[in-house]
């Protein structure tokens, strides 16, 4: 196998050793291009919502579940992508790098869909008032919604703090793997209430379907991460 063929794999299957020297830049370029392609594909899919077989009803209102979910879940997903990117680049464990790559690519594709829908509906990519989950009624989530930090910044359930992200970047080896699994498991759990509510209450069939698929796939990933934590003798973080 040539060096070029080895570099095109998102995750090498032959070794758990970290990327070396000259390979790092080439692999980063390939991965970045692949991720960008996935995001653009997701956006294109999102813009197909009005084609035959898609919803043909009225455009969702600004305060609808469809718009609110698309705005908030995109924000939630992008932090998940950020954490996955750190783990994919820094972990020396094959199963962690593969999990991180899978999360990064799938969530970027989903973000592309949601942003495509928002563009089509004439809605901003984020809520103008900076509040989250206002499209969910009080009591629909055991985590609360639109909570605020001590500095007044709005956060969503499962979101990592800036301090936690900084800590993740500072770790290496087994500590990095464990903390990534803990943060991502909590992150998945935090987004499950939004996905569950949108899967039932969104007006657009495409939104309900995407939310339901998110819930199913992240439930499976969450169980896998719990298993990986157990194998490492670690426990999940508090919700």
N, C-alpha and C positions, 0 to 999 in steps of 0.2 A: 504493500500500500504506500502511495507517495505521501510526502508531507502535505501537499494540497488537499488530498482526500481526507487526511486525518483532521485538518483544520476545519473542514466544513461541517463536522458533527457538532451539534449544539452541546452535547455532553459526551466525552470520551468514555468508551466502555472497557478499555484495556487497563486502566490504572486509576487508583485513588489518589495519585500524587497531584499536587497543585500545578496549575499552568506554569510553564517556564519561559523565561526570557523572551526570545523573539516570537514565540507562538502566541503570547498574550495579546498583542496588538491585533494580529491577523484574526484571531478567534473573536475578539471583541467586535471588530468591524463586521464579521459575518453574522454574529448574534444580533447586533444592532440593526443590521439590514433586515434580518428575518423578523425581528420584533416590529419594526416599522411597517413591514408588509402585512403582518397580522393586524395591526391597528387600522391600517387603511382598508383592509378587507372587511373588518368589522364595521367601519363607517359606511362602506358601500352597501353592506347588508342592511344596515339601519335605514339607509335611504330607499330601500326597495319596499318599504312598508306599504306603499300605495299601489303596488303592482297587483295584477289579478291574483286572487286568493288571499290577499292581505285585507286588513280592516278597511272598510270604506265609509265608516261613520264619520261624525264630526271630529274636528281636530280637538285633542284634549285641552281643557282649560288650564290656565296657569296654576290653579290650586288643586288640580286633579292628582290622583294617585299616580297616574302614568308619568306626569311631568316631575312630580316630587321624587318619585322613586328613581327615575333616570338621572336626575341631577345629583341626588344624595349618594346613590350607589356608585356612581362614577367616581365621586370624591373618595368614597370608602375603598373602592377597588384600587385607586391609584396609590394609596398608601401601602396596600398589600403588594402591589407591583414593586414599590420602592424597597420594601423589606426583602422580597424575593430576589431582587437584583443584588442586594448586599450579600445574601447567602450564596447565590449562584457564583458570584465572583470570588468569595473569600473562603468558602468551605472546601475542605480537602476530602470530603466524604461523598462518594458517588450518589448514594440514595438521597442525600440532602440537596445536592446540586440538581439532580433530576427533578425532584419535587419542586424546587424553587423555579426551575425553568418552566415546568408545566403550569404552575400558578401564574407566573408572569405572562406567558403567552395567552392563556385562556382568559385571564382577566383583562388584558389589553384589548383582545378581540371583543369582549363584552362591552368595554368602555367605548370602543368605536361604534358599536351598534347604538348605544344609548345617546351618544353625542350626535350621531346621524339623525336619530329620531327627533331630538331637541331642535336641531337645525331645521328639519322639515316642518316641525310644528311652530316655528318662529319663537322659540323660547330660549332664554339664556342657558349656558352650560351649568351655571350654579345659581342658587337662589339669591336674588338681589339683596334680600334682607340679612343674609348670612346665617339664617336659622335653619336647623336641620330637623327632618322628620315631623314637620308640622302637618303633613298630609296623613299622618297616622293619628287616630284618636287617642286621647288620654287613656292609659291603662292597657293599650294594645301590646305594649312591650314591657317585660319585667325589668328591662334595663333603664327605663325612662327614655326620654328623647330630648335632643337638643340641649344636653347638659353643658355646663360651662366650667372652664378651669378657673383657678384662682386669679388668673389675669384677665378673665372675662371672655376668652376665646371659646367659641362654640366647638364642641366635639361630639362625635357619635360613638355609640357603644362599640367596644372592642378596639378603638383607635389607640395606637401607641403614642406616648408623649414624646416630645423632642428629646428629653433626657434618655428615654428608653431606646430611641433610634440611635442616639450618640453612643450609648453603651453597646448596642449591637455592632456598630462599626468598629468599636475598639477591641472586640473579642476575636479569638481565633481558636482553631481546633475544636475539641469537644464542647467547650463552653459556648462557642459561637453556635454550633449545631443545636444545642439544648435550648439556648435562649431564643433562637429563631423559631424553633418548634413551639415554644411557649407563647411567643408573641403572635405567631400566625394562627395558632389554635384559638386563642382568645379573639383575634381579629375575625376569624370565620364565625365564631359564635355570636359576635356582636352584630354581624350583618344578617344573621339568619332571621331575625324578627322582621326586618324590612322585606326580605325576599318572600317570607311566608305571607305577609300581609298583601304584598303586591300580587302574588300568585293567585290570590283569592279575590281581590278587590279592584285590580286595575281594569280600566274600561277596554283597552286594546288587547286583542288576543295575543299579538306578538309580545307584548310586555308581560302578560301572564305566563306565557310559555317560557320566556327567558328567565323570569324570576323563579319559576318552578324548577327549571334545569339548574340554575345556580344553587338552589336549596339542596337538590339531590347530589350534585357533584361535590359541594362543599361538606355535606354530611359525610360522604365517603372519605374525603380528604381529612376531615377532622378525626375520624376513627383511625386512619392510618397514622396521623401525627400522634395520637394518644398511644398507639402501639409503639412508635419509635421512642417516645418519652419513657414509657415503661421499660423498654429494653435498655435505656440509659439510666434507670433508677431515678428518674425525675418525675415531677408532678406538674399538672397544668397550673397556670397562674390563676388567681381569683378572678372571677368575671368582673 
